[in-house]
Amino acid sequence: MLSDPIVALATPPGRSALALIRVSGRGAFDVAARALHPFHPDPPRTVRRVHVVHPTTGATVDDALAACFPGPRSYTGEDLVELSTHGGLLVPAAAVAALVVAGGRPARPGEFTRRAVLNGKLDLLQAEATADLIDAGSSAQARWALHQLDRGLSTRLDELRRELLELEALIAYEIDFPDEDEGPVAPERVVRAWRAARDRIARLVDTASEGERLREGALLVIAGRPNAGKSSLFNALLGTERAIVTEVPGTTRDAVEAHAVLEGFPFRLVDTAGLRDSNDRIERLGIEVSRRYLAAADLVLFCRDAGCEMRDTGCTPSSTHLASRISHPGLTSARASHNVTAMTARGLINRSRADTPCFW
């Protein structure tokens, strides 16, 4: 049943000061009254101190706080009880067990949000944004999820729906009532409505790659000739020794990928094999992998030794010279060069942000 009372822990299990338990559905207040003493659903949205008691044994489980949210003015649109207990593993589990004995059913994953969608409290995009906000690993992802949760994309889709309905109405009127006194619909009016809907769809499609980049992380490829400091820079950006660094040219034979958050934005960093002509079959395979990553990159950091020309092969790897390039639909390519110490990458991100267009 979609309205039977369900109960679940809303916070992650484990060592913590507090835990939050939700009970939602038709009869949620009755379930709570069997396990919470004293229980008063009125006035609503008021926090009260209660004792959590096992309905069968009468044993006290915890001293907690409870708040009631009568439907439809609740997260799920149903009668909802939020119970704050002490944290840890034992007490929250015992409180959930007491509420189950009192008549609640253990909720399935995502069932509270599902009920919110079915009861019109959230749309599907807001439900997805809820999951994105929970899973956000960077401040940029959290901001985007909050924008979606505030119906940012939903509003744009509502506007598109209105335009499509207007276009449909114009076409249907022309087909069903061609001889009405008002005369036929002007072709220019139909074309204008069609173009408005088409352009809005195109703008929405253009944002798909941006959303994917923000969700999965922008692909940042570190490239250059052998021994140009690529792996050192890769390790410095990650803050850990992920890639092997030696003085031997061609140490990196394959692409090494890792996720990182830089200045609040998610990135997929890739350290690649040095670009050069080689007779070594294995090294050539690694170089081919590097070229495939370069073709798919959102951002390329090209490394070369400071003071060397781009085609010069005889310089020492004392420092790293970076040229950043952004490739993104609708943006012009931007290039910038900086001298950066590969062992720390100090100042790289702040400088690059000042010289390259934002693609978020």
Buried (B, 14 or more C-beta within 10 A) or exposed (E): EEBBBBBBBBBEEEEEEEBBBBBBBBBBBBBBBBBBEEBEBEEEEEEBEBBBBBBEEEEEBBEBBBBBBBBEEBBBBBBBBBBBBBBBEEBBBBBBBBBBBBBBBEBEEEBBBBBBBBBEBBBEBBBBBBEBBEEBEBEBBBBBBBEBBEBBBBEBBEEBEEBBEBBEEBBEBBEEEEEEEEEEBEEEEBEEBBEBBEEBEEEEEEEEEBEEBBBEBBBBBBBBBBBBBBBBBBBBBBEEEBBEBEEEBBBBBEBBBBEBBBEEBBBBBBBBBBBBEBEEEEBBBBBEBBEEBBEEBBBBBBBBBBEBEEEEEEBEBEBBBBBBBBBBEEEEEBEBBBEBBBBEBEEBBEBBBEEBEEBE
